[in-house]
Each structure stands twice: as structure tokens, then as C-alpha cells.
Amino acid sequence: MPKRGDIVTVEGEELEFVVFEVREDQIGIFPRYFVEDVDDKIWDENELDWTVIGKRPLQLSEWYNPAARFDNEEAIVKYGVTFRQFISTDKVLEITQPAEDLLPEIGQWVLVDDEHRGLVCGVVEKLEGTDIHAHFVHHKCAKKTGHWKQVVKSSEVILFDATYQQMYDKDSTLDE
């Protein structure tokens, strides 16, 4: 039986999914998007289309950006996909990456499902037991905008990511 934070494959889908909620015979899932290898594009005036010029990591605040897009009913970009969905547990083919029962480290990014703000991402600034002090940031297309500091319990974290941990500097402004 999958648990919250597991990465799973699902019958009839090519993408991997993240489990955000577990019920008796259903799980809530949303598509998993990788931080690395995002197409870097420039506008080609001659072709009137985007040209891929390479791969790049996502900006820090874009890590959860697809989540922000899909959670926001007013967002222009929907991609024709239901972002959050509940499926029967028997549709899960495999748990490809089990959730880790570890605490994130300072400088890592955490994804939290906030009741009022939707899926939000923040950088861990301090740890006190199971309390995580994080600086959260909304992407411009999320339900609300801005930066804020918040303490969350480790049990509230769905995913964490260390891609940008080596770049963390508490005194710098995010995404500059």
C-alpha cells in the first residue's frame, strides 16, 4: 500500500505520480515533475515558435510551478490534465521511490500542501526537532503571491529536494 510522499507509476499513464493523500481504498496523486533537464527555449522570430537551446534546471521557485498552475483555477495554462486526482489503490503498478522517513536538511527545498495556499515550496532555514522553519515562495501563477516564513511539521512535507542545497545562502534573496 503506497504512503504519502511515495512516487508511483499508475496503470495507463506514462508519468510518475506523487502520493499526497492515502484513504482506505484510494490514494490522491499528482504528476511528478523533475527539477533537472527542463527545456531552455528562446523565441525564434523567423519560425514564430520556441526553439529549444538546451537543458537547464528549474529556477528555485519553479520547482513546484506545475503544481501551482494546476491548483489555480484562474491559471491560463492547464495542459488538459487533471492535476490532483484520486484513484483506486489497485491502479498503482509500482512504488518507484518510497517516501523517505528522513528530515530535510538546511538549504533543501520542501513541498507542502497548504490548506489555504495550495502546493507551495520553501527552502529550509532551520530545524528544531520535527519543526521545520522554511522560507516559502509562491510562483506568480499560484493562488497567492509573495514570500513568507512559516514553521511546518516534518509530517506535512510531501517531498524534499537537494538539487539547489549547495547554492543556499541564508542572507541572499531567493531567485536572484
C-alpha positions in Angstrom: 0.0 0.0 0.0 1.5 3.3 -1.0 2.0 6.1 1.6 2.1 9.8 1.4 5.2 11.1 -0.4 5.8 7.9 -2.4 6.5 8.2 -6.1 4.3 5.7 -8.0 3.6 4.5 -11.6 -0.1 4.2 -12.4 -1.9 2.0 -14.9 -2.4 3.7 -18.2 -0.1 6.6 -17.5 3.5 7.4 -18.7 4.3 9.9 -16.0 5.2 9.1 -12.4 2.9 10.4 -9.7 3.4 11.7 -6.2 1.0 10.4 -3.5 -0.3 13.3 -1.4 -3.1 11.6 0.5 -4.0 8.0 1.4 -7.5 6.8 2.1 -9.0 3.4 2.8 -9.1 2.2 -0.8 -7.9 5.2 -2.7 -4.9 7.4 -3.0 -4.6 11.1 -4.0 -1.9 11.7 -6.6 -0.5 14.5 -8.8 2.1 14.3 -11.6 5.8 14.4 -10.6 7.9 16.9 -12.4 11.7 16.7 -12.2 13.8 19.7 -11.2 16.5 18.9 -13.7 16.5 18.9 -17.5 13.9 21.4 -18.4 13.9 22.7 -21.9 15.6 26.1 -22.1 13.9 27.9 -25.0 14.2 31.2 -26.9 11.7 32.8 -29.2 12.6 32.4 -32.9 11.2 35.4 -34.8 11.7 33.6 -38.2 9.8 30.5 -37.2 7.4 32.3 -34.9 7.9 29.5 -32.4 10.0 28.5 -29.4 13.4 26.9 -30.2 15.0 24.6 -27.6 18.6 25.7 -27.0 19.5 23.2 -24.3 18.5 21.9 -20.9 18.6 23.8 -17.6 17.5 23.2 -14.0 14.3 24.9 -13.0 14.5 28.2 -11.1 14.1 27.6 -7.4 10.5 28.9 -7.2 9.6 26.9 -10.3 10.2 23.6 -8.7 6.5 23.3 -7.8 5.4 25.5 -10.6 3.3 22.9 -12.4 1.5 22.3 -9.1 0.8 26.0 -8.8 -0.6 26.1 -12.3 -2.9 23.2 -11.9 -4.1 24.2 -8.4 -5.0 27.6 -9.6 -8.5 27.7 -11.2 -7.6 31.0 -12.9 -4.4 29.9 -14.4 -4.2 30.2 -18.2 -2.1 27.1 -18.6 -3.9 23.9 -17.9 -2.3 21.4 -20.3 -5.6 19.5 -20.4 -4.7 17.5 -17.3 -6.4 16.9 -14.0 -3.7 17.8 -11.6 -4.9 16.3 -8.4 -6.9 13.1 -8.6 -8.0 10.2 -6.5 -7.5 6.7 -7.9 -8.2 3.2 -6.7 -5.2 1.7 -5.0 -5.3 -1.3 -7.4 -4.3 1.0 -10.3 -0.9 1.5 -8.8 1.6 -0.6 -10.7 4.7 0.1 -8.7 6.2 2.3 -6.0 9.3 3.5 -7.8 10.6 5.7 -5.0 9.4 5.1 -1.4 8.9 8.2 0.8 11.9 8.7 3.0 11.3 9.0 6.7 14.1 11.5 6.9 14.1 15.1 7.9 15.2 17.5 5.2 18.4 19.4 5.8 19.0 23.2 5.9 19.1 24.5 2.3 16.9 21.8 0.9 13.5 22.6 -0.7 10.3 21.1 0.7 6.9 20.8 -1.0 4.0 21.3 1.4 0.2 21.1 0.7 -1.0 24.2 2.5 -4.7 24.3 3.2 -5.1 28.0 2.1 -2.3 28.4 -0.5 -2.3 25.0 -2.2 1.0 23.3 -3.0 3.9 25.5 -2.0 7.6 25.2 -2.0 10.1 26.6 0.6 13.7 26.4 1.5 14.6 25.0 4.9 16.3 27.7 7.1 16.3 26.0 10.5 15.3 22.7 12.1 14.1 22.3 15.7 13.2 18.7 16.3 10.4 17.9 13.9 9.6 21.6 13.3 10.9 22.9 10.0 11.4 26.7 9.7 11.2 27.5 6.0 11.1 30.5 3.7 8.2 29.8 1.3 7.7 31.4 -2.1 4.7 31.5 -4.4 5.2 31.4 -8.2 3.3 34.3 -9.9 0.6 32.0 -11.1 -0.2 30.4 -7.7 -3.3 31.3 -5.7 -1.4 34.0 -3.7 1.8 35.8 -4.2 4.8 36.7 -2.2 7.4 35.3 0.2 6.8 34.3 3.8 8.4 32.4 6.7 6.4 29.5 8.2 7.1 26.7 10.6 5.7 23.3 9.4 5.9 19.8 10.9 8.0 17.3 9.2 4.8 15.2 8.7 3.4 17.9 6.5 6.2 17.7 3.9 5.3 15.7 0.8 8.6 15.9 -1.0 12.0 17.4 -0.4 14.8 18.1 -2.9 18.5 18.8 -2.5 19.2 20.0 -6.1 20.0 23.6 -5.0 21.2 22.9 -1.5 24.8 23.8 -2.3 23.6 27.2 -3.5 21.7 28.0 -0.3 22.8 31.2 1.4 20.5 32.4 4.2 21.5 36.0 3.6 20.7 36.1 -0.1 17.3 36.8 -1.7 15.6 33.8 -3.3 15.8 33.5 -7.1 18.0 36.5 -7.7 
